[in-house]
């Protein structure tokens, strides 16, 4: 890790959180890092960013993919960088002393977002029906 600077406020020293880390639909082998019962279903980078920004954290999003994410869809793309420590090495917020605590907080707060409470799962069923329709069209030709 010699290439990293000593300054904790540099963006390259921010911790990375991929949506796959807190996705309840993924296994540990596929990249999930927290227990399934605490994870959230199919989180997006925007949701992670919104939750951490609301918590007062310094956050930015990068257009990167997790190596174990096989789906190259835009929905699964992205990586969130979060500043946990200040320039002098002290914590930005006491409740986030480790990357695990940040992931647990994100997984706890995403279901409480307005976008999640308003949808109530209706978006998932329509996307599945649309995919089924596309497959049947290919069979007809």
MDTraj code that builds the backbone (N, CA, C; nanometers):
import mdtraj as md
import numpy as np

residues = "UNK UNK UNK UNK UNK UNK UNK UNK UNK UNK UNK UNK UNK UNK UNK UNK UNK UNK UNK UNK UNK UNK UNK UNK UNK UNK UNK UNK UNK UNK UNK UNK UNK UNK UNK UNK UNK UNK UNK UNK UNK UNK UNK UNK UNK UNK UNK UNK UNK UNK UNK UNK UNK UNK UNK UNK UNK UNK UNK UNK UNK UNK UNK UNK UNK UNK UNK UNK UNK UNK UNK UNK UNK UNK UNK UNK UNK UNK UNK UNK UNK UNK UNK UNK UNK UNK UNK UNK UNK UNK UNK UNK UNK UNK UNK UNK UNK UNK UNK UNK UNK UNK UNK UNK UNK UNK UNK UNK UNK UNK UNK UNK UNK UNK UNK UNK UNK UNK UNK UNK UNK UNK UNK UNK UNK UNK UNK UNK UNK UNK UNK UNK UNK UNK UNK UNK UNK UNK UNK UNK UNK".split()
xyz = np.array([
    [0.0817, -0.1189, 0.0000],
    [0.0000, 0.0000, 0.0000],
    [0.0863, 0.1256, 0.0000],
    [0.2043, 0.1161, -0.0527],
    [0.2965, 0.2285, -0.0531],
    [0.2484, 0.3404, -0.1459],
    [0.1632, 0.3053, -0.2428],
    [0.1188, 0.4063, -0.3379],
    [0.0174, 0.5038, -0.2773],
    [-0.0445, 0.4674, -0.1662],
    [-0.1412, 0.5561, -0.1026],
    [-0.0705, 0.6678, -0.0272],
    [-0.1335, 0.7820, -0.0243],
    [-0.0773, 0.8935, 0.0509],
    [-0.1083, 0.8760, 0.1989],
    [-0.0406, 0.9501, 0.2810],
    [-0.0635, 0.9450, 0.4250],
    [-0.1841, 1.0294, 0.4655],
    [-0.2290, 1.1177, 0.3769],
    [-0.3393, 1.2083, 0.4068],
    [-0.4723, 1.1336, 0.3968],
    [-0.5439, 1.1220, 0.5079],
    [-0.6710, 1.0494, 0.5101],
    [-0.7817, 1.1226, 0.4343],
    [-0.7618, 1.2497, 0.4049],
    [-0.8646, 1.3273, 0.3352],
    [-0.8547, 1.3136, 0.1841],
    [-0.7493, 1.2485, 0.1322],
    [-0.7381, 1.2271, -0.0121],
    [-0.8471, 1.1316, -0.0588],
    [-0.9021, 1.1586, -0.1773],
    [-1.0122, 1.0759, -0.2271],
    [-0.9707, 0.9312, -0.2477],
    [-0.8450, 0.9063, -0.2759],
    [-0.8013, 0.7677, -0.2945],
    [-0.7964, 0.6906, -0.1629],
    [-0.8034, 0.7596, -0.0508],
    [-0.8046, 0.6942, 0.0811],
    [-0.9467, 0.6696, 0.1318],
    [-1.0480, 0.7206, 0.0631],
    [-1.1861, 0.6963, 0.1027],
    [-1.2149, 0.5468, 0.0872],
    [-1.3039, 0.4928, 0.1716],
    [-1.3392, 0.3513, 0.1578],
    [-1.4371, 0.3333, 0.0416],
    [-1.4339, 0.2166, -0.0197],
    [-1.5213, 0.1855, -0.1331],
    [-1.6375, 0.0991, -0.0854],
    [-1.7552, 0.1316, -0.1340],
    [-1.8717, 0.0466, -0.1087],
    [-1.9402, 0.0211, -0.2421],
    [-1.9403, -0.1043, -0.2817],
    [-2.0137, -0.1471, -0.3999],
    [-2.1525, -0.1913, -0.3545],
    [-2.2551, -0.1718, -0.4377],
    [-2.3893, -0.2189, -0.4005],
    [-2.3939, -0.3687, -0.3698],
    [-2.3079, -0.4462, -0.4340],
    [-2.3058, -0.5912, -0.4134],
    [-2.2727, -0.6265, -0.2685],
    [-2.2018, -0.5397, -0.1971],
    [-2.1628, -0.5659, -0.0581],
    [-2.2835, -0.5779, 0.0348],
    [-2.3920, -0.5060, 0.0045],
    [-2.5094, -0.5035, 0.0921],
    [-2.6337, -0.5613, 0.0240],
    [-2.6143, -0.6397, -0.0828],
    [-2.7250, -0.6960, -0.1597],
    [-2.7655, -0.8318, -0.1023],
    [-2.8888, -0.8421, -0.0551],
    [-2.9364, -0.9673, 0.0054],
    [-2.9537, -1.0780, -0.0981],
    [-2.9609, -1.0434, -0.2250],
    [-2.9781, -1.1435, -0.3307],
    [-2.8462, -1.2118, -0.3675],
    [-2.7345, -1.1632, -0.3157],
    [-2.6034, -1.2196, -0.3471],
    [-2.5558, -1.3100, -0.2338],
    [-2.4735, -1.4064, -0.2669],
    [-2.4127, -1.4927, -0.1655],
    [-2.2801, -1.4324, -0.1228],
    [-2.2206, -1.4882, -0.0183],
    [-2.0886, -1.4422, 0.0240],
    [-1.9866, -1.4630, -0.0880],
    [-1.9985, -1.5751, -0.1603],
    [-1.9065, -1.6041, -0.2700],
    [-1.9234, -1.5040, -0.3845],
    [-2.0435, -1.4480, -0.3995],
    [-2.0689, -1.3508, -0.5057],
    [-2.0320, -1.2087, -0.4641],
    [-1.9913, -1.1897, -0.3390],
    [-1.9412, -1.0585, -0.2997],
    [-2.0126, -0.9898, -0.1850],
    [-2.1218, -1.0479, -0.1323],
    [-2.1898, -0.9853, -0.0189],
    [-2.0983, -0.9876, 0.1023],
    [-2.0998, -0.8809, 0.1829],
    [-2.0086, -0.8725, 0.2972],
    [-2.0782, -0.8636, 0.4327],
    [-2.2102, -0.8559, 0.4335],
    [-2.2834, -0.8506, 0.5600],
    [-2.3861, -0.9641, 0.5617],
    [-2.4388, -1.0006, 0.6798],
    [-2.5367, -1.1106, 0.6863],
    [-2.6624, -1.0818, 0.6037],
    [-2.7214, -1.1853, 0.5484],
    [-2.8395, -1.1716, 0.4617],
    [-2.9545, -1.1005, 0.5322],
    [-2.9766, -1.1324, 0.6603],
    [-3.0897, -1.0727, 0.7316],
    [-3.0715, -0.9222, 0.7523],
    [-2.9493, -0.8728, 0.7465],
    [-2.9255, -0.7290, 0.7600],
    [-2.9105, -0.6605, 0.6245],
    [-2.8919, -0.7369, 0.5181],
    [-2.8715, -0.6815, 0.3845],
    [-3.0045, -0.6338, 0.3256],
    [-2.9938, -0.5593, 0.2155],
    [-3.1120, -0.5038, 0.1497],
    [-3.1189, -0.5585, 0.0073],
    [-3.2402, -0.5665, -0.0471],
    [-3.2586, -0.6260, -0.1784],
    [-3.2220, -0.5283, -0.2903],
    [-3.1279, -0.5672, -0.3728],
    [-3.0850, -0.4921, -0.4921],
    [-3.0676, -0.3418, -0.4694],
    [-2.9722, -0.3018, -0.3865],
    [-2.9478, -0.1580, -0.3683],
    [-2.8767, -0.0994, -0.4896],
    [-2.8932, 0.0306, -0.5092],
    [-2.8229, 0.0977, -0.6192],
    [-2.7209, 0.1950, -0.5610],
    [-2.6304, 0.2383, -0.6464],
    [-2.5291, 0.3353, -0.6031],
    [-2.5939, 0.4665, -0.5599],
    [-2.6972, 0.5065, -0.6317],
    [-2.7652, 0.6318, -0.5982],
    [-2.8268, 0.6241, -0.4584],
    [-2.8841, 0.5093, -0.4237],
    [-2.9435, 0.4945, -0.2913],
    [-2.8372, 0.4998, -0.1820],
    [-2.7248, 0.4335, -0.2054],
    [-2.6160, 0.4357, -0.1083],
    [-2.5650, 0.5787, -0.0913],
    [-2.5475, 0.6487, -0.2035],
    [-2.5017, 0.7881, -0.1995],
    [-2.6000, 0.8757, -0.1227],
    [-2.7289, 0.8609, -0.1503],
    [-2.8304, 0.9434, -0.0843],
    [-2.8308, 0.9218, 0.0668],
    [-2.8221, 0.7963, 0.1090],
    [-2.8248, 0.7635, 0.2516],
    [-2.7036, 0.8237, 0.3229],
    [-2.5852, 0.8066, 0.2642],
    [-2.4634, 0.8559, 0.3287],
    [-2.4531, 1.0083, 0.3241],
    [-2.5032, 1.0694, 0.2174],
    [-2.5046, 1.2155, 0.2102],
    [-2.5973, 1.2720, 0.3169],
    [-2.7127, 1.2083, 0.3355],
    [-2.8072, 1.2522, 0.4386],
    [-2.7475, 1.2369, 0.5784],
    [-2.6559, 1.1413, 0.5951],
    [-2.5906, 1.1205, 0.7244],
    [-2.4772, 1.2205, 0.7469],
    [-2.4486, 1.3029, 0.6457],
    [-2.3462, 1.4056, 0.6598],
    [-2.2065, 1.3598, 0.6241],
    [-2.1968, 1.2523, 0.5480],
    [-2.0655, 1.2006, 0.5083],
    [-2.0205, 1.2641, 0.3769],
    [-1.8890, 1.2685, 0.3568],
    [-1.8303, 1.3162, 0.2317],
    [-1.8265, 1.1977, 0.1357],
    [-1.9044, 1.2053, 0.0266],
    [-1.9275, 1.0905, -0.0608],
    [-1.9134, 1.1323, -0.2068],
    [-1.8605, 1.0419, -0.2901],
    [-1.8714, 1.0596, -0.4340],
    [-1.8811, 0.9243, -0.5031],
    [-1.9419, 0.9242, -0.6223],
    [-1.9700, 0.8004, -0.6949],
    [-1.8747, 0.7882, -0.8128],
    [-1.8245, 0.6667, -0.8340],
    [-1.7389, 0.6384, -0.9486],
    [-1.8086, 0.5376, -1.0387],
    [-1.7824, 0.5468, -1.1673],
    [-1.8432, 0.4552, -1.2643],
    [-1.7557, 0.3299, -1.2768],
    [-1.7611, 0.2454, -1.1746],
    [-1.6806, 0.1232, -1.1696],
    [-1.7720, 0.0038, -1.1485],
    [-1.7196, -0.1147, -1.1779],
    [-1.7946, -0.2388, -1.1578],
    [-1.7196, -0.3281, -1.0596],
    [-1.7942, -0.4001, -0.9769],
    [-1.7335, -0.4998, -0.8890],
    [-1.6909, -0.6183, -0.9758],
    [-1.5729, -0.6728, -0.9534],
    [-1.5246, -0.7828, -1.0382],
    [-1.6151, -0.9056, -1.0407],
    [-1.6874, -0.9326, -0.9310],
    [-1.7737, -1.0506, -0.9267],
    [-1.9143, -1.0240, -0.9784],
    [-1.9427, -0.9019, -1.0169],
    [-2.0762, -0.8701, -1.0697],
    [-2.0812, -0.9110, -1.2158],
    [-2.1580, -1.0148, -1.2457],
    [-2.1651, -1.0659, -1.3825],
    [-2.2589, -0.9837, -1.4699],
    [-2.3564, -0.9184, -1.4096],
    [-2.4539, -0.8406, -1.4843],
    [-2.3950, -0.7037, -1.5164],
    [-2.3792, -0.6714, -1.6422],
    [-2.3177, -0.5454, -1.6847],
    [-2.4195, -0.4335, -1.7043],
    [-2.5385, -0.4530, -1.6532],
    [-2.6455, -0.3548, -1.6661],
    [-2.6104, -0.2269, -1.5891],
    [-2.6630, -0.1125, -1.6347],
    [-2.6359, 0.0165, -1.5715],
    [-2.6829, 0.0170, -1.4261],
    [-2.7887, -0.0557, -1.3964],
    [-2.8449, -0.0625, -1.2617],
    [-2.7430, -0.1158, -1.1606],
    [-2.6538, -0.2045, -1.2030],
    [-2.5564, -0.2662, -1.1130],
    [-2.4194, -0.1992, -1.1198],
    [-2.4084, -0.0929, -1.1966],
    [-2.2810, -0.0252, -1.2147],
    [-2.2629, 0.0812, -1.1073],
    [-2.1397, 0.0999, -1.0652],
    [-2.1092, 0.2087, -0.9740],
    [-2.0420, 0.1642, -0.8470],
    [-1.9656, 0.2575, -0.7917],
    [-1.8956, 0.2359, -0.6656],
    [-1.9025, 0.3673, -0.5898],
    [-1.9328, 0.3596, -0.4616],
    [-1.9427, 0.4787, -0.3781],
    [-1.8174, 0.4871, -0.2917],
    [-1.7544, 0.6036, -0.2918],
    [-1.6381, 0.6285, -0.2061],
    [-1.6837, 0.7155, -0.0901],
    [-1.6439, 0.6765, 0.0318],
    [-1.6876, 0.7462, 0.1528],
    [-1.5661, 0.7834, 0.2373],
    [-1.5628, 0.9073, 0.2840],
    [-1.4554, 0.9500, 0.3728],
    [-1.4923, 0.9137, 0.5159],
    [-1.4119, 0.8270, 0.5778],
    [-1.4369, 0.7844, 0.7152],
    [-1.3476, 0.8611, 0.8127],
    [-1.2252, 0.8937, 0.7681],
    [-1.1308, 0.9638, 0.8552],
    [-1.0970, 1.1015, 0.8001],
    [-1.0729, 1.1945, 0.8921],
    [-1.0329, 1.3295, 0.8537],
    [-0.8823, 1.3319, 0.8275],
    [-0.8338, 1.4482, 0.7876],
    [-0.6935, 1.4630, 0.7502],
    [-0.5978, 1.4231, 0.8626],
    [-0.6358, 1.4520, 0.9859],
    [-0.5478, 1.4201, 1.0996],
    [-0.5619, 1.2751, 1.1473],
    [-0.6492, 1.1965, 1.0836],
    [-0.6654, 1.0563, 1.1205],
    [-0.7820, 1.0303, 1.2139],
    [-0.8470, 1.1352, 1.2628],
    [-0.9629, 1.1165, 1.3499],
    [-1.0862, 1.0843, 1.2660],
    [-1.1844, 1.0218, 1.3271],
    [-1.3062, 0.9825, 1.2557],
    [-1.3899, 1.1045, 1.2183],
    [-1.4507, 1.0989, 1.0999],
    [-1.5417, 1.2065, 1.0578],
    [-1.6670, 1.2048, 1.1457],
    [-1.7203, 1.0849, 1.1700],
    [-1.8357, 1.0690, 1.2578],
    [-1.8104, 0.9477, 1.3472],
    [-1.8428, 0.9624, 1.4735],
    [-1.8147, 0.8561, 1.5701],
    [-1.8911, 0.7277, 1.5415],
    [-2.0108, 0.7386, 1.4813],
    [-2.0897, 0.6179, 1.4579],
    [-2.0332, 0.5325, 1.3439],
    [-1.9417, 0.5883, 1.2645],
    [-1.8801, 0.5125, 1.1556],
    [-1.7307, 0.4957, 1.1827],
    [-1.6953, 0.3952, 1.2627],
    [-1.5548, 0.3744, 1.2939],
    [-1.4905, 0.2712, 1.2011],
    [-1.5728, 0.1963, 1.1262],
    [-1.5190, 0.0963, 1.0345],
    [-1.6070, 0.0878, 0.9097],
    [-1.5550, 0.0225, 0.8077],
    [-1.6328, 0.0079, 0.6844],
    [-1.7543, -0.0817, 0.7076],
    [-1.7444, -0.1807, 0.7981],
    [-1.8599, -0.2669, 0.8303],
    [-1.9743, -0.1844, 0.8880],
    [-1.9431, -0.0912, 0.9773],
    [-2.0471, -0.0069, 1.0360],
    [-2.1145, 0.0794, 0.9299],
    [-2.0376, 0.1260, 0.8325],
    [-2.0951, 0.2038, 0.7223],
    [-2.1894, 0.1154, 0.6415],
    [-2.1481, -0.0083, 0.6130],
    [-2.2326, -0.0998, 0.5350],
    [-2.3609, -0.1360, 0.6103],
    [-2.3502, -0.1610, 0.7418],
    [-2.4694, -0.1906, 0.8209],
    [-2.5656, -0.0721, 0.8215],
    [-2.5117, 0.0483, 0.8338],
    [-2.5955, 0.1686, 0.8350],
    [-2.6669, 0.1854, 0.7009],
    [-2.5935, 0.1664, 0.5916],
    [-2.6522, 0.1790, 0.4575],
    [-2.7651, 0.0778, 0.4401],
    [-2.7401, -0.0474, 0.4793],
    [-2.8407, -0.1524, 0.4638],
    [-2.9635, -0.1261, 0.5508],
    [-2.9441, -0.0621, 0.6635],
    [-3.0559, -0.0308, 0.7525],
    [-3.1396, 0.0857, 0.6989],
    [-3.0750, 0.1828, 0.6370],
    [-3.1443, 0.3049, 0.5966],
    [-3.2060, 0.3001, 0.4566],
    [-3.1530, 0.2198, 0.3660],
    [-3.2062, 0.2163, 0.2290],
    [-3.3545, 0.1788, 0.2249],
    [-3.4014, 0.0786, 0.3013],
    [-3.5454, 0.0478, 0.2967],
    [-3.6342, 0.1630, 0.3443],
    [-3.5793, 0.2582, 0.4189],
    [-3.6565, 0.3709, 0.4701],
    [-3.6637, 0.4873, 0.3715],
    [-3.5919, 0.4787, 0.2602],
    [-3.5955, 0.5857, 0.1596],
    [-3.7350, 0.5974, 0.0991],
    [-3.7724, 0.7184, 0.0607],
    [-3.9049, 0.7405, 0.0016],
    [-3.9220, 0.6617, -0.1269],
    [-3.8157, 0.6508, -0.2065],
    [-3.8262, 0.5763, -0.3325],
    [-3.8562, 0.4293, -0.3078],
    [-3.8077, 0.3738, -0.1970],
    [-3.8336, 0.2336, -0.1625],
    [-3.9729, 0.2149, -0.1052],
    [-4.0191, 0.3075, -0.0217],
    [-4.1489, 0.2912, 0.0432],
    [-4.2632, 0.3150, -0.0546],
    [-4.2443, 0.3990, -0.1559],
    [-4.3511, 0.4270, -0.2521],
    [-4.3670, 0.3142, -0.3530],
    [-4.2558, 0.2547, -0.3964],
    [-4.2622, 0.1494, -0.4975],
    [-4.3301, 0.0240, -0.4438],
    [-4.2958, -0.0163, -0.3232],
    [-4.3473, -0.1369, -0.2558],
    [-4.3386, -0.2611, -0.3440],
    [-4.2295, -0.2747, -0.4196],
    [-4.2048, -0.3957, -0.4968],
    [-4.2738, -0.4015, -0.6305],
    [-4.3489, -0.3012, -0.6699],
    [-4.4207, -0.3055, -0.7972],
    [-4.3242, -0.3015, -0.9151],
    [-4.2117, -0.2356, -0.9008],
    [-4.1149, -0.2252, -1.0095],
    [-4.0519, -0.3589, -1.0440],
    [-4.0346, -0.4464, -0.9455],
    [-3.9707, -0.5740, -0.9700],
    [-4.0575, -0.6651, -1.0569],
    [-4.1886, -0.6686, -1.0319],
    [-4.2747, -0.7585, -1.1080],
    [-4.2883, -0.7124, -1.2526],
    [-4.2950, -0.5820, -1.2770],
    [-4.3103, -0.5337, -1.4139],
    [-4.1849, -0.5622, -1.4955],
    [-4.0669, -0.5523, -1.4348],
    [-3.9439, -0.5795, -1.5087],
    [-3.9346, -0.7281, -1.5437],
    [-3.9831, -0.8148, -1.4558],
    [-3.9798, -0.9575, -1.4848],
    [-4.0762, -0.9908, -1.5977],
    [-4.1929, -0.9287, -1.5999],
    [-4.2890, -0.9543, -1.7058],
    [-4.2335, -0.9060, -1.8396],
    [-4.1662, -0.7913, -1.8387],
    [-4.1088, -0.7387, -1.9622],
    [-4.0028, -0.8316, -2.0185],
    [-3.9200, -0.8876, -1.9323],
    [-3.8163, -0.9792, -1.9790],
    [-3.8785, -1.1045, -2.0391],
    [-3.9861, -1.1532, -1.9771],
    [-4.0533, -1.2724, -2.0284],
    [-4.1101, -1.2481, -2.1670],
    [-4.1628, -1.1280, -2.1893],
    [-4.2181, -1.0940, -2.3205],
    [-4.1111, -1.0911, -2.4277],
    [-3.9951, -1.0405, -2.3935],
    [-3.8853, -1.0331, -2.4901],
    [-3.8412, -1.1733, -2.5311],
    [-3.8376, -1.2643, -2.4363],
    [-3.7922, -1.3994, -2.4659],
    [-3.8902, -1.4698, -2.5610],
    [-4.0194, -1.4475, -2.5402],
    [-4.1176, -1.5158, -2.6250],
    [-4.1142, -1.4604, -2.7678],
    [-4.0831, -1.3321, -2.7847],
    [-4.0741, -1.2747, -2.9189],
    [-3.9607, -1.3401, -2.9982],
    [-3.8504, -1.3684, -2.9276],
    [-3.7371, -1.4321, -2.9965],
    [-3.7749, -1.5716, -3.0438],
    [-3.8581, -1.6418, -2.9669],
    [-3.8973, -1.7778, -3.0049],
    [-3.9871, -1.7782, -3.1288],
    [-4.0707, -1.6755, -3.1457],
    [-4.1623, -1.6681, -3.2584],
    [-4.0873, -1.6504, -3.3898],
    [-3.9779, -1.5739, -3.3870],
    [-3.9029, -1.5494, -3.5102],
    [-3.8239, -1.6710, -3.5420],
])
top = md.Topology()
chain = top.add_chain()
for i, resn in enumerate(residues, 1):
    res = top.add_residue(resn, chain, resSeq=i)
    for name in ("N", "CA", "C"):
        top.add_atom(name, md.element.get_by_symbol(name[0]), res)
traj = md.Trajectory(xyz[None], top)
